[in-house]
Amino acid sequence: MGTINFEFFKVKTGSVDGARAHFEEMIQDLVGVIHPDFSTLEANPGDWGIDAYVGSLVSGDVNVWQSKYFIDEFGKSQQAQIRDAYDQALACAKREGYTLSTWTLCIPRNLDGPNEKWWTDWKKKKEKADGVKIALWNQAQLRRLLLSEDATHIRNYYFNPTATLPDPVYRPTATLTDFDQYDGALFVRQMHHADMFECDDAKEEFFNAEILSHEVTDKAVTEELEALERSKSELGSLWAQRFNVACQTNPSGPLIGLYLDVMNAVREHHPKLPSSIRPGLVHAFGMVHQRVNDGRAGWARDYRAVAGEHFQSADPGKVPTENTASVDETNNSAGGDQND
């Protein structure tokens, strides 16, 4: 068995998001040791402020556990998240007609003096106002629970460096049947402009990324929305870094190999994407095409000119943005069409 160190979750899962999900699963398993009849909720949308609970959500008293993977710091932002999580749990109880009897916060750290004082004062105030018993499972309490004989199997699973996690469950991919619908899309035009004419797989990747984006947007779960934007930004950075290198390596010629370099980087980065939105590799590739389709990336040196021309032809009155500069502006700055 390895040392009980919650930092290990970041190493084991390869990302903070993975560690957060792993910590939440561990809390659920520990609650199950004490209360074998515990239950969990799937976010759809939101999780009602509940990671694990005991009781009936139809009526009666409910005991709730909420995990927060505050591993790197604890300050005003984390305090605000705690208040929001508690308020959400209390509001959901009132809305759904059950009674929030206890609310237990679970964090992988001990609080320092000022934050311990804040917690004690806030807890006392809320218990008096709402009649809810509030508790804290901090690092010390979690260690005590994990070292108990009943939790041996949980401790071995989560802290054994040789233990492997189950294969991640990614969201399913959908099959695109109407490939022609994307023939006029900018991401396809950018591929053709860079002399890449086999685009059906790219169209299906884009199609799946669009489904992912719409589902996350429709559910409007803050954590998932932030994870989606973070994923797109990370993948955009992968493209930008390799685009700049390709331009430096090929000062005047076509950017041969850029597409492959970017997609290989996406493949390598894919396991680090947020688990909360469960993007498969196809979705990750598709998010790059989405960025190209927005005019923020491309596969040739003059991709901005291509984007500007595309948007102006679609909407002649459209004023080019910073990311979709006009054809003349781009050609002047780049010295003409530099994809040839």
C-alpha positions in Angstrom: 0.0 0.0 0.0 1.2 3.5 -0.8 1.3 6.5 1.5 -2.0 8.3 2.0 -1.3 11.5 0.0 -4.1 13.1 -2.0 -1.6 14.8 -4.3 -1.1 11.2 -5.6 -4.5 11.4 -7.4 -3.1 14.0 -9.8 -0.3 11.6 -10.7 -2.4 8.6 -10.9 -5.1 10.1 -13.2 -2.8 12.5 -15.1 -4.9 15.7 -14.5 -6.5 17.8 -11.8 -9.9 17.0 -13.3 -9.2 13.3 -13.1 -8.0 13.7 -9.5 -11.1 15.6 -8.6 -13.3 12.8 -10.0 -11.2 10.2 -8.3 -11.5 12.0 -5.0 -15.2 12.2 -5.3 -15.4 8.4 -6.0 -13.3 7.8 -2.9 -15.6 9.8 -0.8 -18.6 7.8 -2.0 -16.8 4.6 -1.2 -15.9 5.8 2.3 -19.5 6.8 2.9 -20.5 3.3 1.7 -18.3 1.8 4.4 -20.3 3.7 7.1 -23.6 3.6 5.4 -24.0 0.6 3.0 -27.4 2.0 1.9 -25.9 5.3 0.5 -26.8 6.6 -2.9 -25.3 9.0 -5.5 -26.7 11.3 -8.2 -25.8 11.7 -11.8 -25.5 15.3 -13.0 -28.5 15.9 -15.2 -28.3 18.9 -15.1 -26.4 19.7 -11.9 -26.0 17.3 -9.0 -28.3 19.0 -6.5 -25.2 19.8 -4.3 -24.9 16.0 -3.6 -22.0 13.7 -4.1 -23.3 11.0 -1.8 -26.4 10.8 0.4 -28.3 8.6 2.8 -32.1 8.9 3.0 -35.0 9.5 0.6 -35.1 12.4 -1.8 -38.9 12.0 -1.9 -39.5 12.9 1.7 -37.9 12.7 5.1 -34.4 13.5 6.4 -31.4 13.3 4.0 -27.7 13.2 5.0 -25.5 14.7 2.3 -21.7 14.5 1.6 -20.1 17.0 -0.7 -16.5 16.6 -2.0 -14.2 19.5 -3.0 -10.7 18.7 -4.2 -9.1 21.8 -2.7 -5.5 20.4 -2.9 -3.4 23.4 -4.0 -4.8 26.3 -2.0 -7.6 27.4 0.3 -8.7 31.0 0.3 -11.6 33.3 -0.5 -12.5 31.5 -3.7 -12.7 28.2 -2.0 -14.8 29.6 0.8 -17.2 31.0 -1.8 -17.4 27.6 -3.5 -18.3 26.0 -0.1 -21.0 28.5 0.6 -22.4 28.0 -2.9 -22.4 24.2 -2.6 -24.2 24.3 0.8 -26.7 26.8 -0.5 -27.4 24.7 -3.5 -27.9 21.6 -1.4 -30.3 23.5 0.9 -32.2 25.0 -1.9 -32.7 21.7 -3.7 -34.0 20.1 -0.5 -36.6 22.8 -0.1 -37.5 22.6 -3.7 -37.8 18.8 -3.8 -39.6 18.5 -0.5 -37.1 16.6 1.6 -35.2 17.8 4.7 -31.4 18.4 4.7 -30.5 16.9 8.0 -26.7 16.9 7.8 -24.2 18.3 5.3 -20.6 17.1 5.4 -17.9 18.8 3.4 -15.0 16.6 2.3 -11.6 18.2 1.4 -8.1 16.6 1.1 -6.4 19.1 3.4 -6.4 20.5 6.9 -7.3 24.2 7.4 -4.9 26.8 8.8 -5.8 29.0 11.7 -7.6 31.8 9.8 -9.6 29.4 7.6 -10.4 27.1 10.6 -11.9 30.2 12.3 -13.8 31.1 9.2 -15.2 27.5 8.9 -16.2 27.4 12.6 -18.0 30.8 12.4 -19.7 30.0 9.2 -20.8 26.5 10.4 -22.2 27.9 13.7 -24.1 30.6 11.8 -25.6 28.2 9.3 -26.5 25.5 11.8 -28.4 28.1 13.9 -30.2 29.7 10.9 -31.0 26.5 9.0 -31.2 23.7 11.5 -28.7 21.6 9.5 -25.9 19.7 11.2 -22.7 20.6 9.4 -19.5 18.6 9.6 -16.0 18.5 8.0 -14.0 15.6 6.7 -10.6 17.1 6.3 -7.3 15.4 5.6 -6.9 14.2 9.2 -10.4 12.8 9.4 -10.1 11.1 5.9 -6.8 9.5 7.0 -8.5 8.1 10.1 -11.3 6.7 8.1 -9.0 5.2 5.5 -6.8 3.6 8.1 -9.7 1.8 9.7 -9.9 -2.0 9.1 -13.2 -1.7 7.3 -11.7 0.7 4.7 -8.6 -1.5 3.9 -9.8 -2.4 0.4 -10.6 1.3 -0.3 -7.1 2.4 0.9 -5.4 -0.3 -1.2 -7.3 0.7 -4.3 -6.8 4.4 -4.2 -3.3 4.6 -2.8 -1.5 1.6 -4.3 0.9 3.0 -6.9 0.6 -0.3 -8.8 -3.2 -0.3 -8.9 -4.6 0.6 -12.3 -7.7 2.6 -12.8 -10.5 1.2 -14.9 -10.5 2.4 -18.5 -12.1 5.8 -18.8 -15.6 5.9 -20.1 -15.8 8.5 -22.9 -19.0 9.8 -24.4 -20.2 7.8 -27.4 -19.5 9.0 -31.0 -22.2 9.5 -33.5 -22.0 8.5 -37.2 -22.4 11.2 -39.7 -24.6 10.2 -42.6 -24.9 13.5 -44.6 -21.3 14.4 -45.3 -22.4 17.0 -48.0 -23.9 19.3 -45.3 -20.3 20.5 -44.4 -19.0 21.0 -48.0 -19.3 24.8 -47.6 -17.9 24.9 -44.1 -14.8 26.9 -43.4 -12.9 24.1 -41.8 -13.3 22.1 -45.0 -12.3 25.1 -47.1 -9.2 25.5 -45.0 -8.2 21.8 -45.6 -8.7 22.2 -49.3 -6.7 25.4 -49.3 -3.8 23.4 -47.8 -4.2 20.7 -50.4 -5.9 18.2 -48.2 -9.0 16.9 -50.0 -10.0 13.7 -48.0 -12.2 15.4 -45.5 -14.9 12.9 -44.5 -13.3 11.9 -41.3 -12.7 15.5 -40.4 -16.4 16.2 -41.1 -17.4 13.4 -38.7 -15.0 14.7 -36.0 -16.5 18.1 -36.4 -20.0 16.7 -36.2 -19.3 14.9 -32.9 -17.6 18.0 -31.4 -20.7 20.0 -32.3 -22.9 17.5 -30.5 -20.7 17.6 -27.4 -20.8 21.5 -27.4 -24.6 21.6 -27.8 -25.1 19.0 -25.0 -22.8 20.8 -22.6 -24.4 24.2 -23.4 -27.9 22.9 -23.1 -27.3 21.3 -19.7 -25.6 24.6 -18.5 -23.6 23.0 -15.7 -21.0 25.6 -14.7 -18.2 23.0 -14.2 -18.9 21.4 -17.6 -19.1 24.7 -19.4 -15.8 25.8 -17.9 -14.3 22.4 -18.8 -15.4 22.7 -22.4 -13.9 26.2 -22.8 -10.7 25.1 -21.1 -10.5 22.1 -23.5 -10.9 24.3 -26.5 -8.3 26.7 -25.3 -5.8 24.0 -24.6 -6.3 22.4 -28.0 -6.0 25.9 -29.6 -2.7 26.4 -27.8 -1.4 23.1 -29.2 -2.3 24.3 -32.7 -0.8 27.8 -32.2 2.5 26.4 -31.0 2.9 24.1 -33.9 1.7 26.7 -36.4 4.4 29.1 -35.3 7.1 26.5 -35.5 5.9 25.4 -38.9 6.1 29.0 -40.1 9.6 29.4 -38.8 10.7 26.1 -40.3 9.1 26.9 -43.7 9.6 30.7 -44.1 8.0 30.9 -47.6 6.6 27.5 -48.5 3.5 25.5 -47.6 3.2 24.2 -44.0 3.7 20.6 -44.8 3.1 18.3 -41.9 1.3 20.9 -39.7 -2.0 19.0 -39.7 -0.4 15.8 -38.7 1.8 17.4 -36.0 -1.3 19.1 -34.5 -3.4 16.0 -34.5 -0.6 13.9 -33.0 -0.3 16.5 -30.2 -4.1 16.4 -29.6 -3.9 12.6 -29.4 -1.1 12.8 -26.8 -3.0 15.5 -24.8 -6.4 13.8 -25.0 -6.1 11.8 -21.7 -5.5 15.1 -19.9 -8.8 16.7 -21.1 -11.4 17.2 -18.4 -13.2 14.0 -17.4 -16.4 16.0 -16.5 -17.3 16.3 -20.2 -15.8 12.8 -21.2 -14.6 13.8 -24.7 -13.4 11.0 -26.8 -10.5 11.4 -29.2 -12.9 12.0 -32.1 -14.4 14.9 -30.1 -11.0 16.3 -29.4 -10.0 16.2 -33.1 -13.4 17.8 -33.8 -12.8 20.7 -31.3 -9.7 21.6 -33.4 -11.9 21.7 -36.5 -14.4 23.9 -34.6 -11.6 26.4 -33.9 -10.7 26.4 -37.6 -14.3 26.9 -38.5 -14.5 29.9 -36.2 -11.6 31.5 -38.2 -9.2 31.1 -35.2 -6.9 28.5 -36.8 -6.0 27.0 -40.1 -3.5 24.8 -42.0 -1.9 27.3 -44.3 0.1 30.5 -43.5 -2.6 32.7 -44.9 -5.5 31.0 -43.1 -6.8 34.4 -41.9 -7.2 35.6 -45.5 -9.1 32.4 -46.3 -11.3 32.9 -43.3 -11.9 36.6 -44.0 -12.9 35.8 -47.6 -15.2 33.0 -46.4 -17.0 35.2 -43.9 -17.4 38.1 -46.3 -18.8 35.9 -49.0 -21.3 34.5 -46.5 -22.2 37.9 -45.2 -20.9 40.8 -47.4 -21.7 43.3 -44.7 -19.7 41.5 -42.0 -16.8 43.5 -40.6 -13.8 41.3 -40.2 -12.7 40.7 -36.7 -9.2 40.4 -35.3 -9.2 36.7 -35.9 -10.7 37.0 -39.4 -8.7 39.8 -40.9 -9.6 41.1 -44.4 -7.9 39.5 -47.4 -6.0 42.6 -48.3 -4.8 43.2 -44.8 -3.6 39.6 -44.4 -2.0 39.4 -47.8 -0.1 42.7 -47.2 1.1 41.5 -43.8 2.1 38.1 -45.1 3.5 39.2 -48.4 0.7 37.8 -50.6 -0.6 34.2 -50.8 2.1 32.2 -49.1 0.6 28.8 -49.2 2.2 28.2 -52.6 
